[in-house]
Amino acid sequence: MITAIVLIKTSVDRIPEIAESIAALDSVSEVFSVTGTYDLIAMVRVARHDDLADVIPGRISKIPGVEGTDTHVAFRTYSQHDLEAAFAIGLDS
């Protein structure tokens, strides 16, 4: 699974509606409304690199009110959930 973090600039008067439209897309797992330079951050998960082109410029960027995107592709994923599961292997409760 390929994970991309998409930083999104939007029309500020439509952030909730744009976020909901992005969150409704199949390959988008989460959308965060954030402070700072960008208005939204979307987590996109796809099976192949080529699929990123379908989702990000093909769908996210075409949503009315999306003004620009900056995409970062993850090399590895580290999470507290994964660490806890690894350390719990073989332990009885």
ZAMARGU-4260 file (C-alpha; in steps of 0.2 Angstrom, whole numbers, plus 5000, padded with zeros to 4 digits):
<rodrens>
0) 5000/5000/5000 | 5007/5017/4995 | 5003/5032/5007 | 5003/5050/5001 | 5001/5065/5012
5) 4992/5079/5002 | 4993/5096/5009 | 4979/5106/5001 | 4975/5125/4999 | 4957/5129/4998
10) 4944/5143/4997 | 4943/5147/5015 | 4925/5151/5015 | 4921/5133/5010 | 4934/5122/5020
15) 4921/5110/5028 | 4912/5107/5011 | 4928/5104/5002 | 4934/5093/5016 | 4919/5082/5015
20) 4920/5080/4996 | 4938/5075/4998 | 4934/5063/5012 | 4921/5055/5001 | 4934/5049/4988
25) 4938/5030/4989 | 4956/5031/4991 | 4956/5045/5004 | 4957/5038/5022 | 4957/5054/5032
30) 4955/5073/5030 | 4961/5085/5043 | 4957/5103/5044 | 4973/5112/5050 | 4981/5128/5054
35) 4996/5136/5045 | 5000/5138/5026 | 4988/5124/5021 | 4969/5122/5025 | 4968/5103/5024
40) 4978/5088/5024 | 4972/5072/5016 | 4979/5054/5018 | 4978/5045/5002 | 4981/5026/5001
45) 4983/5017/4984 | 4989/5001/4978 | 5000/5008/4964 | 5010/5024/4961 | 5000/5027/4945
50) 4984/5027/4955 | 4991/5043/4964 | 4988/5052/4948 | 4970/5047/4947 | 4966/5052/4964
55) 4976/5068/4967 | 4977/5078/4951 | 4963/5068/4943 | 4950/5070/4958 | 4956/5080/4973
60) 4962/5095/4962 | 4946/5095/4952 | 4935/5098/4967 | 4928/5116/4966 | 4937/5127/4979
65) 4953/5117/4979 | 4967/5130/4974 | 4982/5119/4975 | 4990/5103/4982 | 5008/5098/4988
70) 5010/5079/4989 | 5022/5069/4999 | 5024/5051/4997 | 5029/5040/5012 | 5043/5028/5011
75) 5039/5019/5028 | 5025/5021/5040 | 5028/5021/5059 | 5014/5021/5071 | 5011/5018/5090
80) 4998/5005/5085 | 5010/4995/5075 | 5023/4996/5089 | 5011/4990/5102 | 5005/4976/5092
85) 5023/4970/5089 | 5028/4971/5107 | 5012/4961/5112 | 5016/4946/5101 | 5017/4931/5112
90) 5011/4939/5128 | 4996/4932/5137 | 4984/4944/5146
</rodrens>
